Amino acid sequence: MSARPAFRDLRDPMVLLSTWGGSGLLRPAPGTWGSLAALPPGLLILMAGGKWALALAAFAVLIVGIFSSNATMKRFGCHDPGYIVIDEVAGLWIALIASGGNWPFVLLAFLLFRLFDILKPWPVGWADKRLDGGLGVMMDDVLAGLYAFGGVWLIAFLWERANV
């Protein structure tokens, strides 16, 4: 049985990052808690810097997440544990790009991202099962975020066309 971090372990910067400030230690559904904790900073970045700033931030989180999740998994002797939620941050931020900060679409981005992260349609499930280490932790959520981005973009596009 692998160890699970406690809140005192958040003094380790890698654990702090990979659990997104400890939000991944909350139960039940740490992925949902991590996604909720990612929402305010993602929206702030989107509102302050626009879509490209959020895309750049999501890419930065992807890179940081690969390293921090690798370090945390090595420290606690586990493989892709639920308490590592930095992957939800990257995925949700990707989905939020399509929302444009419009609240109904923000909610849709959140819901679609969680849905695709849980259901894991191909290639999300493939990445979850086949990729190892920090890259594997991050890529299934990045792909789920891309699916959610596409869904939000399509619905927003159709909504705009219907209301012209």
C-alpha positions in Angstrom: 0.0 0.0 0.0 1.4 3.4 -0.9 1.5 6.3 1.5 -0.9 9.2 1.1 0.3 12.8 1.8 -1.0 14.7 4.8 -1.5 18.4 4.9 1.9 18.7 6.7 3.5 17.3 3.5 2.4 20.5 1.6 5.7 22.0 2.8 7.3 20.1 0.0 6.9 22.4 -3.1 6.3 19.3 -5.4 3.5 18.0 -3.2 2.0 21.5 -2.9 2.0 21.9 -6.7 0.8 18.4 -7.6 -2.1 18.6 -5.1 -2.8 22.1 -6.3 -2.4 23.7 -2.9 -3.8 20.7 -1.1 -7.1 20.6 -2.9 -6.4 17.1 -4.0 -6.3 15.9 -0.4 -10.0 16.8 0.0 -12.5 14.0 -0.1 -14.6 12.7 -1.7 -13.9 13.3 -5.4 -10.5 15.0 -5.3 -10.5 15.6 -9.0 -13.6 17.7 -8.7 -12.1 19.6 -5.8 -9.0 20.2 -7.8 -11.0 21.4 -10.8 -13.0 23.7 -8.5 -9.7 25.1 -7.0 -8.4 25.6 -10.6 -11.5 27.7 -11.6 -10.8 31.1 -9.9 -7.1 31.4 -11.0 -8.0 30.2 -14.5 -10.8 32.8 -14.8 -8.5 35.5 -13.4 -5.9 34.7 -16.1 -8.5 34.6 -18.8 -10.0 38.0 -17.7 -6.7 39.7 -17.2 -4.7 38.3 -20.2 -7.2 36.7 -22.6 -7.3 33.4 -24.3 -3.6 33.3 -25.3 -2.5 34.0 -21.7 -4.7 31.1 -20.4 -3.4 28.8 -23.1 0.2 29.7 -22.1 -0.6 29.2 -18.5 -2.1 25.8 -19.2 1.0 24.8 -21.1 3.2 26.0 -18.2 1.0 23.9 -15.8 1.4 20.9 -18.1 5.2 21.2 -17.9 5.3 21.9 -14.1 2.7 19.1 -13.6 4.9 16.5 -15.3 7.7 17.2 -13.0 5.8 17.7 -9.8 3.6 14.7 -10.2 6.6 12.5 -11.0 8.3 13.7 -7.8 5.2 13.2 -5.7 4.6 9.7 -7.1 8.2 8.8 -6.4 8.0 10.2 -2.8 4.8 8.3 -1.9 5.4 5.2 -4.0 2.2 5.3 -6.1 1.0 5.5 -9.7 -1.4 8.3 -10.7 -3.1 8.7 -7.3 -6.4 10.7 -7.1 -4.8 13.3 -4.8 -2.5 14.5 -7.7 -4.8 17.1 -9.3 -2.5 19.5 -11.2 -3.6 17.5 -14.2 -7.2 18.8 -13.6 -5.8 22.3 -13.6 -4.3 22.0 -17.1 -7.3 20.3 -18.5 -9.9 22.7 -17.1 -7.9 25.7 -18.2 -7.8 24.3 -21.7 -11.6 23.9 -21.6 -12.0 27.4 -20.2 -10.3 29.0 -23.2 -13.4 28.3 -25.3 -15.7 29.8 -22.7 -14.5 33.4 -23.2 -15.3 34.0 -19.5 -19.1 33.9 -20.3 -20.6 32.3 -17.2 -22.9 29.8 -18.9 -20.0 28.6 -21.0 -17.7 28.5 -18.0 -20.1 26.2 -16.2 -20.4 24.1 -19.4 -16.6 23.9 -19.7 -16.4 22.7 -16.1 -19.1 20.1 -16.6 -17.8 18.8 -19.9 -14.3 18.6 -18.6 -15.4 16.5 -15.6 -17.5 14.3 -17.8 -14.7 13.6 -20.3 -12.2 13.1 -17.5 -14.5 10.6 -15.8 -15.8 8.7 -18.9 -12.4 8.8 -20.7 -13.4 8.4 -24.3 -10.6 7.5 -26.8 -7.8 8.7 -26.7 -8.3 9.9 -23.1 -8.6 6.4 -21.8 -5.7 5.2 -24.0 -3.5 7.9 -22.5 -4.6 7.1 -19.0 -3.7 3.4 -19.4 -0.7 3.5 -21.7 1.4 6.6 -20.7 3.6 6.3 -17.6 4.9 8.8 -15.1 4.1 12.5 -15.0 3.4 12.6 -18.7 0.7 9.9 -18.3 -0.8 11.7 -15.3 -1.1 14.9 -17.3 -2.0 13.8 -20.8 -5.4 12.1 -20.1 -6.6 15.4 -18.6 -5.2 17.5 -21.3 -7.0 15.4 -23.8 -10.2 15.6 -21.8 -9.7 19.4 -21.7 -9.4 19.4 -25.5 -12.6 17.4 -25.9 -14.4 19.9 -23.5 -12.9 22.8 -25.4 -14.3 21.4 -28.6 -17.7 20.9 -27.0 -17.9 24.4 -25.5 -16.7 26.0 -28.8 -19.3 24.1 -30.8 -22.2 24.9 -28.5 -21.1 28.6 -28.3 -20.8 28.8 -32.1 -24.3 27.3 -32.5 -25.7 29.5 -29.8 -24.2 32.6 -31.5 -25.6 31.5 -34.9 -29.1 30.9 -33.4 -29.1 34.3 -31.8 -28.0 36.4 -34.8 
